[in-house]
């Protein structure tokens, strides 16, 4: 990206997703896709900040003319999003355990562990 020798968390999640898909690790693929989607959603521009359509003669035309620029997230932003995803998984695992679904709780905990491992590698 910017010539930084160490890949960012998002790049490492993308690489981990590719290798998890090749290994057919459904659990890791699910966790990584969810976290990457959450990061992508955080980059989206709020609807309030998108200009309203005006007269057709004032409209931009061409490929990408209607695209809104996305927000740039810092490495700290991405880390915070992934940490929130881990916390959400932990909460869900606790709830599943409380309602007597230990198998589902173990699955959700394992997904959180995949993300924790990536977070530990970014310290």
Jmol script that loads the backbone (N, CA, C; Angstrom):
load data "model"
ATOM      1  N   UNK A   1       0.821  -1.193   0.000  1.00  0.00           N
ATOM      2  CA  UNK A   1       0.000   0.000   0.000  1.00  0.00           C
ATOM      3  C   UNK A   1       0.864   1.255   0.000  1.00  0.00           C
ATOM      4  N   UNK A   2       1.404   1.642   1.147  1.00  0.00           N
ATOM      5  CA  UNK A   2       2.180   2.874   1.241  1.00  0.00           C
ATOM      6  C   UNK A   2       3.674   2.585   1.343  1.00  0.00           C
ATOM      7  N   UNK A   3       4.112   1.392   0.951  1.00  0.00           N
ATOM      8  CA  UNK A   3       5.521   1.056   1.035  1.00  0.00           C
ATOM      9  C   UNK A   3       5.951   0.590   2.418  1.00  0.00           C
ATOM     10  N   UNK A   4       5.012   0.452   3.337  1.00  0.00           N
ATOM     11  CA  UNK A   4       5.305  -0.008   4.683  1.00  0.00           C
ATOM     12  C   UNK A   4       5.706  -1.480   4.606  1.00  0.00           C
ATOM     13  N   UNK A   5       6.866  -1.865   5.172  1.00  0.00           N
ATOM     14  CA  UNK A   5       7.321  -3.247   5.053  1.00  0.00           C
ATOM     15  C   UNK A   5       6.460  -4.258   5.801  1.00  0.00           C
ATOM     16  N   UNK A   6       5.767  -3.841   6.843  1.00  0.00           N
ATOM     17  CA  UNK A   6       4.912  -4.770   7.570  1.00  0.00           C
ATOM     18  C   UNK A   6       3.472  -4.603   7.089  1.00  0.00           C
ATOM     19  N   UNK A   7       2.849  -5.703   6.688  1.00  0.00           N
ATOM     20  CA  UNK A   7       1.471  -5.591   6.198  1.00  0.00           C
ATOM     21  C   UNK A   7       0.525  -5.226   7.341  1.00  0.00           C
ATOM     22  N   UNK A   8      -0.491  -4.474   7.018  1.00  0.00           N
ATOM     23  CA  UNK A   8      -1.483  -4.073   8.007  1.00  0.00           C
ATOM     24  C   UNK A   8      -2.394  -5.233   8.366  1.00  0.00           C
ATOM     25  N   UNK A   9      -3.185  -5.013   9.387  1.00  0.00           N
ATOM     26  CA  UNK A   9      -4.101  -6.045   9.870  1.00  0.00           C
ATOM     27  C   UNK A   9      -5.075  -6.464   8.773  1.00  0.00           C
ATOM     28  N   UNK A  10      -5.591  -5.481   8.041  1.00  0.00           N
ATOM     29  CA  UNK A  10      -6.546  -5.806   6.978  1.00  0.00           C
ATOM     30  C   UNK A  10      -5.884  -6.676   5.911  1.00  0.00           C
ATOM     31  N   UNK A  11      -4.655  -6.349   5.532  1.00  0.00           N
ATOM     32  CA  UNK A  11      -3.938  -7.149   4.536  1.00  0.00           C
ATOM     33  C   UNK A  11      -3.684  -8.566   5.049  1.00  0.00           C
ATOM     34  N   UNK A  12      -3.315  -8.664   6.315  1.00  0.00           N
ATOM     35  CA  UNK A  12      -3.079  -9.986   6.901  1.00  0.00           C
ATOM     36  C   UNK A  12      -4.366 -10.795   6.991  1.00  0.00           C
ATOM     37  N   UNK A  13      -5.495 -10.119   7.259  1.00  0.00           N
ATOM     38  CA  UNK A  13      -6.774 -10.836   7.280  1.00  0.00           C
ATOM     39  C   UNK A  13      -7.109 -11.347   5.876  1.00  0.00           C
ATOM     40  N   UNK A  14      -6.832 -10.542   4.864  1.00  0.00           N
ATOM     41  CA  UNK A  14      -7.078 -10.969   3.485  1.00  0.00           C
ATOM     42  C   UNK A  14      -6.227 -12.174   3.111  1.00  0.00           C
ATOM     43  N   UNK A  15      -4.958 -12.135   3.493  1.00  0.00           N
ATOM     44  CA  UNK A  15      -4.064 -13.270   3.218  1.00  0.00           C
ATOM     45  C   UNK A  15      -4.508 -14.512   3.987  1.00  0.00           C
ATOM     46  N   UNK A  16      -4.917 -14.319   5.233  1.00  0.00           N
ATOM     47  CA  UNK A  16      -5.390 -15.446   6.040  1.00  0.00           C
ATOM     48  C   UNK A  16      -6.671 -16.026   5.452  1.00  0.00           C
ATOM     49  N   UNK A  17      -7.525 -15.165   4.904  1.00  0.00           N
ATOM     50  CA  UNK A  17      -8.760 -15.642   4.276  1.00  0.00           C
ATOM     51  C   UNK A  17      -8.429 -16.521   3.079  1.00  0.00           C
ATOM     52  N   UNK A  18      -7.499 -16.069   2.255  1.00  0.00           N
ATOM     53  CA  UNK A  18      -7.113 -16.859   1.078  1.00  0.00           C
ATOM     54  C   UNK A  18      -6.576 -18.225   1.484  1.00  0.00           C
ATOM     55  N   UNK A  19      -5.678 -18.245   2.460  1.00  0.00           N
ATOM     56  CA  UNK A  19      -5.110 -19.535   2.871  1.00  0.00           C
ATOM     57  C   UNK A  19      -6.157 -20.413   3.563  1.00  0.00           C
ATOM     58  N   UNK A  20      -7.081 -19.803   4.290  1.00  0.00           N
ATOM     59  CA  UNK A  20      -8.145 -20.578   4.942  1.00  0.00           C
ATOM     60  C   UNK A  20      -9.102 -21.173   3.918  1.00  0.00           C
ATOM     61  N   UNK A  21      -9.354 -20.424   2.852  1.00  0.00           N
ATOM     62  CA  UNK A  21     -10.212 -20.950   1.791  1.00  0.00           C
ATOM     63  C   UNK A  21      -9.536 -22.128   1.098  1.00  0.00           C
ATOM     64  N   UNK A  22      -8.237 -21.993   0.850  1.00  0.00           N
ATOM     65  CA  UNK A  22      -7.501 -23.093   0.208  1.00  0.00           C
ATOM     66  C   UNK A  22      -7.477 -24.325   1.101  1.00  0.00           C
ATOM     67  N   UNK A  23      -7.396 -24.101   2.414  1.00  0.00           N
ATOM     68  CA  UNK A  23      -7.373 -25.215   3.368  1.00  0.00           C
ATOM     69  C   UNK A  23      -8.779 -25.733   3.685  1.00  0.00           C
ATOM     70  N   UNK A  24      -9.786 -25.070   3.138  1.00  0.00           N
ATOM     71  CA  UNK A  24     -11.199 -25.420   3.373  1.00  0.00           C
ATOM     72  C   UNK A  24     -11.558 -25.377   4.860  1.00  0.00           C
ATOM     73  N   UNK A  25     -11.012 -24.367   5.526  1.00  0.00           N
ATOM     74  CA  UNK A  25     -11.281 -24.158   6.955  1.00  0.00           C
ATOM     75  C   UNK A  25     -12.502 -23.235   7.074  1.00  0.00           C
ATOM     76  N   UNK A  26     -13.672 -23.842   7.131  1.00  0.00           N
ATOM     77  CA  UNK A  26     -14.921 -23.078   7.150  1.00  0.00           C
ATOM     78  C   UNK A  26     -15.018 -22.113   8.321  1.00  0.00           C
ATOM     79  N   UNK A  27     -14.542 -22.538   9.450  1.00  0.00           N
ATOM     80  CA  UNK A  27     -14.609 -21.728  10.661  1.00  0.00           C
ATOM     81  C   UNK A  27     -13.807 -20.435  10.499  1.00  0.00           C
ATOM     82  N   UNK A  28     -12.572 -20.563  10.043  1.00  0.00           N
ATOM     83  CA  UNK A  28     -11.717 -19.390   9.849  1.00  0.00           C
ATOM     84  C   UNK A  28     -12.254 -18.512   8.729  1.00  0.00           C
ATOM     85  N   UNK A  29     -12.729 -19.117   7.655  1.00  0.00           N
ATOM     86  CA  UNK A  29     -13.285 -18.346   6.532  1.00  0.00           C
ATOM     87  C   UNK A  29     -14.459 -17.503   7.007  1.00  0.00           C
ATOM     88  N   UNK A  30     -15.330 -18.095   7.792  1.00  0.00           N
ATOM     89  CA  UNK A  30     -16.493 -17.370   8.302  1.00  0.00           C
ATOM     90  C   UNK A  30     -16.083 -16.196   9.184  1.00  0.00           C
ATOM     91  N   UNK A  31     -15.141 -16.429  10.090  1.00  0.00           N
ATOM     92  CA  UNK A  31     -14.688 -15.374  10.998  1.00  0.00           C
ATOM     93  C   UNK A  31     -14.018 -14.244  10.231  1.00  0.00           C
ATOM     94  N   UNK A  32     -13.169 -14.589   9.279  1.00  0.00           N
ATOM     95  CA  UNK A  32     -12.426 -13.579   8.526  1.00  0.00           C
ATOM     96  C   UNK A  32     -13.337 -12.791   7.590  1.00  0.00           C
ATOM     97  N   UNK A  33     -14.267 -13.475   6.940  1.00  0.00           N
ATOM     98  CA  UNK A  33     -15.204 -12.751   6.066  1.00  0.00           C
ATOM     99  C   UNK A  33     -16.050 -11.767   6.867  1.00  0.00           C
ATOM    100  N   UNK A  34     -16.487 -12.193   8.025  1.00  0.00           N
ATOM    101  CA  UNK A  34     -17.297 -11.326   8.874  1.00  0.00           C
ATOM    102  C   UNK A  34     -16.515 -10.088   9.308  1.00  0.00           C
ATOM    103  N   UNK A  35     -15.275 -10.281   9.716  1.00  0.00           N
ATOM    104  CA  UNK A  35     -14.447  -9.154  10.165  1.00  0.00           C
ATOM    105  C   UNK A  35     -14.107  -8.224   9.006  1.00  0.00           C
ATOM    106  N   UNK A  36     -13.778  -8.784   7.846  1.00  0.00           N
ATOM    107  CA  UNK A  36     -13.468  -7.951   6.685  1.00  0.00           C
ATOM    108  C   UNK A  36     -14.692  -7.166   6.220  1.00  0.00           C
ATOM    109  N   UNK A  37     -15.863  -7.778   6.299  1.00  0.00           N
ATOM    110  CA  UNK A  37     -17.090  -7.074   5.931  1.00  0.00           C
ATOM    111  C   UNK A  37     -17.357  -5.920   6.895  1.00  0.00           C
ATOM    112  N   UNK A  38     -17.090  -6.158   8.154  1.00  0.00           N
ATOM    113  CA  UNK A  38     -17.290  -5.105   9.153  1.00  0.00           C
ATOM    114  C   UNK A  38     -16.352  -3.929   8.895  1.00  0.00           C
ATOM    115  N   UNK A  39     -15.124  -4.214   8.500  1.00  0.00           N
ATOM    116  CA  UNK A  39     -14.167  -3.154   8.161  1.00  0.00           C
ATOM    117  C   UNK A  39     -14.645  -2.403   6.915  1.00  0.00           C
ATOM    118  N   UNK A  40     -15.084  -3.136   5.904  1.00  0.00           N
ATOM    119  CA  UNK A  40     -15.584  -2.494   4.684  1.00  0.00           C
ATOM    120  C   UNK A  40     -16.798  -1.619   4.969  1.00  0.00           C
ATOM    121  N   UNK A  41     -17.681  -2.088   5.825  1.00  0.00           N
ATOM    122  CA  UNK A  41     -18.852  -1.288   6.183  1.00  0.00           C
ATOM    123  C   UNK A  41     -18.457  -0.012   6.912  1.00  0.00           C
ATOM    124  N   UNK A  42     -17.411  -0.076   7.701  1.00  0.00           N
ATOM    125  CA  UNK A  42     -16.950   1.114   8.425  1.00  0.00           C
ATOM    126  C   UNK A  42     -16.373   2.151   7.468  1.00  0.00           C
ATOM    127  N   UNK A  43     -15.896   1.702   6.322  1.00  0.00           N
ATOM    128  CA  UNK A  43     -15.355   2.634   5.326  1.00  0.00           C
ATOM    129  C   UNK A  43     -16.442   3.346   4.531  1.00  0.00           C
ATOM    130  N   UNK A  44     -17.638   2.822   4.576  1.00  0.00           N
ATOM    131  CA  UNK A  44     -18.724   3.411   3.786  1.00  0.00           C
ATOM    132  C   UNK A  44     -19.039   4.825   4.266  1.00  0.00           C
ATOM    133  N   UNK A  45     -19.400   5.652   3.317  1.00  0.00           N
ATOM    134  CA  UNK A  45     -19.760   7.032   3.621  1.00  0.00           C
ATOM    135  C   UNK A  45     -21.202   7.057   4.107  1.00  0.00           C
ATOM    136  N   UNK A  46     -21.457   7.839   5.154  1.00  0.00           N
ATOM    137  CA  UNK A  46     -22.814   7.954   5.660  1.00  0.00           C
ATOM    138  C   UNK A  46     -23.709   8.587   4.602  1.00  0.00           C
ATOM    139  N   UNK A  47     -24.940   8.158   4.519  1.00  0.00           N
ATOM    140  CA  UNK A  47     -25.879   8.641   3.514  1.00  0.00           C
ATOM    141  C   UNK A  47     -26.066  10.152   3.622  1.00  0.00           C
ATOM    142  N   UNK A  48     -25.997  10.700   4.822  1.00  0.00           N
ATOM    143  CA  UNK A  48     -26.189  12.133   4.999  1.00  0.00           C
ATOM    144  C   UNK A  48     -25.114  12.955   4.292  1.00  0.00           C
ATOM    145  N   UNK A  49     -23.923  12.377   4.082  1.00  0.00           N
ATOM    146  CA  UNK A  49     -22.834  13.140   3.489  1.00  0.00           C
ATOM    147  C   UNK A  49     -22.762  13.011   1.973  1.00  0.00           C
ATOM    148  N   UNK A  50     -23.620  12.191   1.378  1.00  0.00           N
ATOM    149  CA  UNK A  50     -23.641  12.032  -0.074  1.00  0.00           C
ATOM    150  C   UNK A  50     -24.508  13.145  -0.660  1.00  0.00           C
ATOM    151  N   UNK A  51     -24.003  13.863  -1.674  1.00  0.00           N
ATOM    152  CA  UNK A  51     -24.800  14.947  -2.247  1.00  0.00           C
ATOM    153  C   UNK A  51     -26.075  14.433  -2.894  1.00  0.00           C
ATOM    154  N   UNK A  52     -27.101  15.220  -2.789  1.00  0.00           N
ATOM    155  CA  UNK A  52     -28.392  14.868  -3.394  1.00  0.00           C
ATOM    156  C   UNK A  52     -28.326  15.079  -4.901  1.00  0.00           C
ATOM    157  N   UNK A  53     -29.150  14.340  -5.602  1.00  0.00           N
ATOM    158  CA  UNK A  53     -29.216  14.484  -7.049  1.00  0.00           C
ATOM    159  C   UNK A  53     -29.900  15.810  -7.392  1.00  0.00           C
ATOM    160  N   UNK A  54     -29.396  16.429  -8.391  1.00  0.00           N
ATOM    161  CA  UNK A  54     -29.977  17.693  -8.845  1.00  0.00           C
ATOM    162  C   UNK A  54     -30.542  17.520 -10.238  1.00  0.00           C
ATOM    163  N   UNK A  55     -30.451  18.555 -11.006  1.00  0.00           N
ATOM    164  CA  UNK A  55     -30.939  18.515 -12.381  1.00  0.00           C
ATOM    165  C   UNK A  55     -30.072  17.561 -13.197  1.00  0.00           C
ATOM    166  N   UNK A  56     -30.669  16.915 -14.160  1.00  0.00           N
ATOM    167  CA  UNK A  56     -29.955  15.929 -14.965  1.00  0.00           C
ATOM    168  C   UNK A  56     -28.789  16.559 -15.723  1.00  0.00           C
ATOM    169  N   UNK A  57     -28.936  17.820 -16.123  1.00  0.00           N
ATOM    170  CA  UNK A  57     -27.848  18.458 -16.873  1.00  0.00           C
ATOM    171  C   UNK A  57     -26.626  18.743 -16.002  1.00  0.00           C
ATOM    172  N   UNK A  58     -26.803  18.723 -14.681  1.00  0.00           N
ATOM    173  CA  UNK A  58     -25.681  18.932 -13.767  1.00  0.00           C
ATOM    174  C   UNK A  58     -25.035  17.618 -13.327  1.00  0.00           C
ATOM    175  N   UNK A  59     -25.594  16.509 -13.762  1.00  0.00           N
ATOM    176  CA  UNK A  59     -25.120  15.202 -13.319  1.00  0.00           C
ATOM    177  C   UNK A  59     -23.801  14.844 -13.986  1.00  0.00           C
ATOM    178  N   UNK A  60     -22.934  14.199 -13.205  1.00  0.00           N
ATOM    179  CA  UNK A  60     -21.693  13.668 -13.756  1.00  0.00           C
ATOM    180  C   UNK A  60     -22.032  12.403 -14.517  1.00  0.00           C
ATOM    181  N   UNK A  61     -21.306  12.138 -15.572  1.00  0.00           N
ATOM    182  CA  UNK A  61     -21.548  10.932 -16.353  1.00  0.00           C
ATOM    183  C   UNK A  61     -20.249  10.159 -16.499  1.00  0.00           C
ATOM    184  N   UNK A  62     -20.383   8.904 -16.833  1.00  0.00           N
ATOM    185  CA  UNK A  62     -19.213   8.070 -17.073  1.00  0.00           C
ATOM    186  C   UNK A  62     -19.045   7.020 -15.997  1.00  0.00           C
ATOM    187  N   UNK A  63     -18.084   6.144 -16.242  1.00  0.00           N
ATOM    188  CA  UNK A  63     -17.819   5.054 -15.311  1.00  0.00           C
ATOM    189  C   UNK A  63     -17.370   5.612 -13.971  1.00  0.00           C
ATOM    190  N   UNK A  64     -18.021   5.181 -12.908  1.00  0.00           N
ATOM    191  CA  UNK A  64     -17.651   5.595 -11.561  1.00  0.00           C
ATOM    192  C   UNK A  64     -18.172   6.955 -11.150  1.00  0.00           C
ATOM    193  N   UNK A  65     -18.972   7.578 -11.994  1.00  0.00           N
ATOM    194  CA  UNK A  65     -19.455   8.926 -11.696  1.00  0.00           C
ATOM    195  C   UNK A  65     -20.337   8.958 -10.454  1.00  0.00           C
ATOM    196  N   UNK A  66     -21.039   7.873 -10.200  1.00  0.00           N
ATOM    197  CA  UNK A  66     -21.950   7.842  -9.048  1.00  0.00           C
ATOM    198  C   UNK A  66     -21.288   7.278  -7.800  1.00  0.00           C
ATOM    199  N   UNK A  67     -20.041   6.875  -7.908  1.00  0.00           N
ATOM    200  CA  UNK A  67     -19.357   6.299  -6.758  1.00  0.00           C
ATOM    201  C   UNK A  67     -19.007   7.372  -5.734  1.00  0.00           C
ATOM    202  N   UNK A  68     -19.242   7.059  -4.485  1.00  0.00           N
ATOM    203  CA  UNK A  68     -18.845   7.966  -3.403  1.00  0.00           C
ATOM    204  C   UNK A  68     -17.478   7.525  -2.902  1.00  0.00           C
ATOM    205  N   UNK A  69     -16.633   8.484  -2.570  1.00  0.00           N
ATOM    206  CA  UNK A  69     -15.334   8.117  -2.033  1.00  0.00           C
ATOM    207  C   UNK A  69     -15.528   7.485  -0.660  1.00  0.00           C
ATOM    208  N   UNK A  70     -14.699   6.501  -0.372  1.00  0.00           N
ATOM    209  CA  UNK A  70     -14.813   5.800   0.904  1.00  0.00           C
ATOM    210  C   UNK A  70     -13.887   6.449   1.917  1.00  0.00           C
ATOM    211  N   UNK A  71     -14.224   6.251   3.190  1.00  0.00           N
ATOM    212  CA  UNK A  71     -13.380   6.787   4.269  1.00  0.00           C
ATOM    213  C   UNK A  71     -12.091   5.982   4.338  1.00  0.00           C
ATOM    214  N   UNK A  72     -11.021   6.639   4.726  1.00  0.00           N
ATOM    215  CA  UNK A  72      -9.741   5.970   4.950  1.00  0.00           C
ATOM    216  C   UNK A  72      -9.657   5.615   6.428  1.00  0.00           C
ATOM    217  N   UNK A  73      -9.499   4.341   6.726  1.00  0.00           N
ATOM    218  CA  UNK A  73      -9.376   3.902   8.113  1.00  0.00           C
ATOM    219  C   UNK A  73      -7.907   3.774   8.482  1.00  0.00           C
ATOM    220  N   UNK A  74      -7.575   4.190   9.673  1.00  0.00           N
ATOM    221  CA  UNK A  74      -6.211   4.004  10.164  1.00  0.00           C
ATOM    222  C   UNK A  74      -6.062   2.566  10.649  1.00  0.00           C
ATOM    223  N   UNK A  75      -4.835   2.172  10.888  1.00  0.00           N
ATOM    224  CA  UNK A  75      -4.581   0.832  11.426  1.00  0.00           C
ATOM    225  C   UNK A  75      -5.261   0.677  12.789  1.00  0.00           C
ATOM    226  N   UNK A  76      -5.283   1.750  13.572  1.00  0.00           N
ATOM    227  CA  UNK A  76      -5.949   1.706  14.884  1.00  0.00           C
ATOM    228  C   UNK A  76      -7.453   1.520  14.721  1.00  0.00           C
ATOM    229  N   UNK A  77      -8.035   2.152  13.695  1.00  0.00           N
ATOM    230  CA  UNK A  77      -9.466   1.982  13.422  1.00  0.00           C
ATOM    231  C   UNK A  77      -9.774   0.527  13.096  1.00  0.00           C
ATOM    232  N   UNK A  78      -8.974  -0.050  12.207  1.00  0.00           N
ATOM    233  CA  UNK A  78      -9.185  -1.449  11.801  1.00  0.00           C
ATOM    234  C   UNK A  78      -9.027  -2.362  13.010  1.00  0.00           C
ATOM    235  N   UNK A  79      -8.000  -2.120  13.812  1.00  0.00           N
ATOM    236  CA  UNK A  79      -7.781  -2.933  15.013  1.00  0.00           C
ATOM    237  C   UNK A  79      -8.982  -2.832  15.961  1.00  0.00           C
ATOM    238  N   UNK A  80      -9.507  -1.624  16.156  1.00  0.00           N
ATOM    239  CA  UNK A  80     -10.667  -1.438  17.023  1.00  0.00           C
ATOM    240  C   UNK A  80     -11.886  -2.184  16.514  1.00  0.00           C
ATOM    241  N   UNK A  81     -12.071  -2.193  15.200  1.00  0.00           N
ATOM    242  CA  UNK A  81     -13.210  -2.906  14.598  1.00  0.00           C
ATOM    243  C   UNK A  81     -13.069  -4.407  14.833  1.00  0.00           C
ATOM    244  N   UNK A  82     -11.872  -4.926  14.633  1.00  0.00           N
ATOM    245  CA  UNK A  82     -11.652  -6.369  14.825  1.00  0.00           C
ATOM    246  C   UNK A  82     -11.784  -6.730  16.307  1.00  0.00           C
ATOM    247  N   UNK A  83     -11.295  -5.863  17.180  1.00  0.00           N
ATOM    248  CA  UNK A  83     -11.458  -6.113  18.619  1.00  0.00           C
ATOM    249  C   UNK A  83     -12.946  -6.132  18.997  1.00  0.00           C
ATOM    250  N   UNK A  84     -13.731  -5.255  18.406  1.00  0.00           N
ATOM    251  CA  UNK A  84     -15.178  -5.251  18.663  1.00  0.00           C
ATOM    252  C   UNK A  84     -15.822  -6.538  18.155  1.00  0.00           C
ATOM    253  N   UNK A  85     -15.344  -7.030  17.016  1.00  0.00           N
ATOM    254  CA  UNK A  85     -15.850  -8.291  16.474  1.00  0.00           C
ATOM    255  C   UNK A  85     -15.530  -9.448  17.428  1.00  0.00           C
ATOM    256  N   UNK A  86     -14.323  -9.453  17.982  1.00  0.00           N
ATOM    257  CA  UNK A  86     -13.930 -10.491  18.943  1.00  0.00           C
ATOM    258  C   UNK A  86     -14.820 -10.409  20.191  1.00  0.00           C
ATOM    259  N   UNK A  87     -15.039  -9.194  20.689  1.00  0.00           N
ATOM    260  CA  UNK A  87     -15.880  -9.015  21.874  1.00  0.00           C
ATOM    261  C   UNK A  87     -17.304  -9.497  21.611  1.00  0.00           C
ATOM    262  N   UNK A  88     -17.801  -9.224  20.411  1.00  0.00           N
ATOM    263  CA  UNK A  88     -19.149  -9.679  20.049  1.00  0.00           C
ATOM    264  C   UNK A  88     -19.212 -11.202  20.000  1.00  0.00           C
ATOM    265  N   UNK A  89     -18.180 -11.825  19.455  1.00  0.00           N
ATOM    266  CA  UNK A  89     -18.128 -13.292  19.430  1.00  0.00           C
ATOM    267  C   UNK A  89     -18.083 -13.859  20.853  1.00  0.00           C
ATOM    268  N   UNK A  90     -17.274 -13.244  21.708  1.00  0.00           N
ATOM    269  CA  UNK A  90     -17.179 -13.712  23.091  1.00  0.00           C
ATOM    270  C   UNK A  90     -18.532 -13.615  23.797  1.00  0.00           C
ATOM    271  N   UNK A  91     -19.219 -12.505  23.583  1.00  0.00           N
ATOM    272  CA  UNK A  91     -20.538 -12.313  24.197  1.00  0.00           C
ATOM    273  C   UNK A  91     -21.524 -13.366  23.679  1.00  0.00           C
ATOM    274  N   UNK A  92     -21.501 -13.599  22.364  1.00  0.00           N
ATOM    275  CA  UNK A  92     -22.400 -14.595  21.776  1.00  0.00           C
ATOM    276  C   UNK A  92     -22.081 -15.992  22.297  1.00  0.00           C
ATOM    277  N   UNK A  93     -20.795 -16.298  22.442  1.00  0.00           N
ATOM    278  CA  UNK A  93     -20.401 -17.617  22.951  1.00  0.00           C
ATOM    279  C   UNK A  93     -20.887 -17.809  24.382  1.00  0.00           C
ATOM    280  N   UNK A  94     -20.770 -16.768  25.187  1.00  0.00           N
ATOM    281  CA  UNK A  94     -21.243 -16.848  26.567  1.00  0.00           C
ATOM    282  C   UNK A  94     -22.754 -17.077  26.612  1.00  0.00           C
ATOM    283  N   UNK A  95     -23.465 -16.352  25.754  1.00  0.00           N
ATOM    284  CA  UNK A  95     -24.925 -16.503  25.700  1.00  0.00           C
ATOM    285  C   UNK A  95     -25.301 -17.918  25.265  1.00  0.00           C
ATOM    286  N   UNK A  96     -24.625 -18.423  24.238  1.00  0.00           N
ATOM    287  CA  UNK A  96     -24.921 -19.776  23.767  1.00  0.00           C
ATOM    288  C   UNK A  96     -24.626 -20.808  24.846  1.00  0.00           C
ATOM    289  N   UNK A  97     -23.578 -20.595  25.580  1.00  0.00           N
ATOM    290  CA  UNK A  97     -23.245 -21.495  26.674  1.00  0.00           C
ATOM    291  C   UNK A  97     -24.312 -21.442  27.762  1.00  0.00           C
ATOM    292  N   UNK A  98     -24.774 -20.226  28.054  1.00  0.00           N
ATOM    293  CA  UNK A  98     -25.800 -20.045  29.088  1.00  0.00           C
ATOM    294  C   UNK A  98     -27.120 -20.721  28.731  1.00  0.00           C
ATOM    295  N   UNK A  99     -27.445 -20.783  27.444  1.00  0.00           N
ATOM    296  CA  UNK A  99     -28.718 -21.383  27.035  1.00  0.00           C
ATOM    297  C   UNK A  99     -28.578 -22.857  26.673  1.00  0.00           C
ATOM    298  N   UNK A 100     -27.419 -23.439  27.018  1.00  0.00           N
ATOM    299  CA  UNK A 100     -27.254 -24.880  26.855  1.00  0.00           C
ATOM    300  C   UNK A 100     -26.884 -25.329  25.456  1.00  0.00           C
ATOM    301  N   UNK A 101     -26.116 -24.515  24.738  1.00  0.00           N
ATOM    302  CA  UNK A 101     -25.678 -24.902  23.394  1.00  0.00           C
ATOM    303  C   UNK A 101     -24.149 -24.873  23.341  1.00  0.00           C
ATOM    304  N   UNK A 102     -23.510 -25.804  24.031  1.00  0.00           N
ATOM    305  CA  UNK A 102     -22.045 -25.782  24.124  1.00  0.00           C
ATOM    306  C   UNK A 102     -21.331 -25.972  22.788  1.00  0.00           C
ATOM    307  N   UNK A 103     -21.910 -26.751  21.871  1.00  0.00           N
ATOM    308  CA  UNK A 103     -21.261 -26.948  20.571  1.00  0.00           C
ATOM    309  C   UNK A 103     -21.197 -25.643  19.785  1.00  0.00           C
ATOM    310  N   UNK A 104     -22.312 -24.906  19.790  1.00  0.00           N
ATOM    311  CA  UNK A 104     -22.343 -23.620  19.099  1.00  0.00           C
ATOM    312  C   UNK A 104     -21.426 -22.612  19.797  1.00  0.00           C
ATOM    313  N   UNK A 105     -21.388 -22.654  21.110  1.00  0.00           N
ATOM    314  CA  UNK A 105     -20.512 -21.754  21.865  1.00  0.00           C
ATOM    315  C   UNK A 105     -19.047 -22.037  21.525  1.00  0.00           C
ATOM    316  N   UNK A 106     -18.690 -23.291  21.388  1.00  0.00           N
ATOM    317  CA  UNK A 106     -17.313 -23.660  21.042  1.00  0.00           C
ATOM    318  C   UNK A 106     -16.957 -23.173  19.636  1.00  0.00           C
ATOM    319  N   UNK A 107     -17.910 -23.259  18.714  1.00  0.00           N
ATOM    320  CA  UNK A 107     -17.682 -22.792  17.346  1.00  0.00           C
ATOM    321  C   UNK A 107     -17.439 -21.284  17.321  1.00  0.00           C
ATOM    322  N   UNK A 108     -18.265 -20.539  18.021  1.00  0.00           N
ATOM    323  CA  UNK A 108     -18.136 -19.080  18.055  1.00  0.00           C
ATOM    324  C   UNK A 108     -16.841 -18.674  18.768  1.00  0.00           C
ATOM    325  N   UNK A 109     -16.484 -19.383  19.811  1.00  0.00           N
ATOM    326  CA  UNK A 109     -15.224 -19.115  20.511  1.00  0.00           C
ATOM    327  C   UNK A 109     -14.031 -19.374  19.589  1.00  0.00           C
ATOM    328  N   UNK A 110     -14.104 -20.438  18.807  1.00  0.00           N
ATOM    329  CA  UNK A 110     -13.025 -20.748  17.867  1.00  0.00           C
ATOM    330  C   UNK A 110     -12.901 -19.650  16.799  1.00  0.00           C
ATOM    331  N   UNK A 111     -14.032 -19.093  16.368  1.00  0.00           N
ATOM    332  CA  UNK A 111     -13.987 -17.987  15.404  1.00  0.00           C
ATOM    333  C   UNK A 111     -13.316 -16.766  16.033  1.00  0.00           C
ATOM    334  N   UNK A 112     -13.644 -16.489  17.285  1.00  0.00           N
ATOM    335  CA  UNK A 112     -13.012 -15.368  17.989  1.00  0.00           C
ATOM    336  C   UNK A 112     -11.512 -15.610  18.124  1.00  0.00           C
ATOM    337  N   UNK A 113     -11.117 -16.855  18.342  1.00  0.00           N
ATOM    338  CA  UNK A 113      -9.696 -17.185  18.485  1.00  0.00           C
ATOM    339  C   UNK A 113      -8.920 -16.945  17.193  1.00  0.00           C
ATOM    340  N   UNK A 114      -9.555 -17.174  16.049  1.00  0.00           N
ATOM    341  CA  UNK A 114      -8.917 -16.894  14.757  1.00  0.00           C
ATOM    342  C   UNK A 114      -8.573 -15.408  14.673  1.00  0.00           C
ATOM    343  N   UNK A 115      -9.512 -14.564  15.070  1.00  0.00           N
ATOM    344  CA  UNK A 115      -9.293 -13.120  15.020  1.00  0.00           C
ATOM    345  C   UNK A 115      -8.296 -12.672  16.085  1.00  0.00           C
ATOM    346  N   UNK A 116      -8.357 -13.290  17.268  1.00  0.00           N
ATOM    347  CA  UNK A 116      -7.412 -12.967  18.331  1.00  0.00           C
ATOM    348  C   UNK A 116      -5.975 -13.228  17.890  1.00  0.00           C
ATOM    349  N   UNK A 117      -5.788 -14.325  17.191  1.00  0.00           N
ATOM    350  CA  UNK A 117      -4.456 -14.702  16.706  1.00  0.00           C
ATOM    351  C   UNK A 117      -3.917 -13.624  15.755  1.00  0.00           C
ATOM    352  N   UNK A 118      -4.776 -13.112  14.887  1.00  0.00           N
ATOM    353  CA  UNK A 118      -4.348 -12.036  13.989  1.00  0.00           C
ATOM    354  C   UNK A 118      -4.047 -10.751  14.742  1.00  0.00           C
ATOM    355  N   UNK A 119      -4.856 -10.453  15.759  1.00  0.00           N
ATOM    356  CA  UNK A 119      -4.615  -9.261  16.563  1.00  0.00           C
ATOM    357  C   UNK A 119      -3.296  -9.383  17.316  1.00  0.00           C
ATOM    358  N   UNK A 120      -2.989 -10.565  17.815  1.00  0.00           N
ATOM    359  CA  UNK A 120      -1.747 -10.772  18.552  1.00  0.00           C
ATOM    360  C   UNK A 120      -0.535 -10.585  17.650  1.00  0.00           C
ATOM    361  N   UNK A 121      -0.696 -10.919  16.370  1.00  0.00           N
ATOM    362  CA  UNK A 121       0.398 -10.759  15.426  1.00  0.00           C
ATOM    363  C   UNK A 121       0.644  -9.319  15.019  1.00  0.00           C
ATOM    364  N   UNK A 122      -0.274  -8.412  15.376  1.00  0.00           N
ATOM    365  CA  UNK A 122      -0.097  -7.013  14.974  1.00  0.00           C
ATOM    366  C   UNK A 122       0.467  -6.165  16.095  1.00  0.00           C
ATOM    367  N   UNK A 123       0.799  -6.786  17.231  1.00  0.00           N
ATOM    368  CA  UNK A 123       1.381  -6.025  18.348  1.00  0.00           C
ATOM    369  C   UNK A 123       2.813  -5.659  18.109  1.00  0.00           C
TER     370      UNK A 123
END
end "model"
wireframe off; spacefill off
backbone 0.3
color backbone group
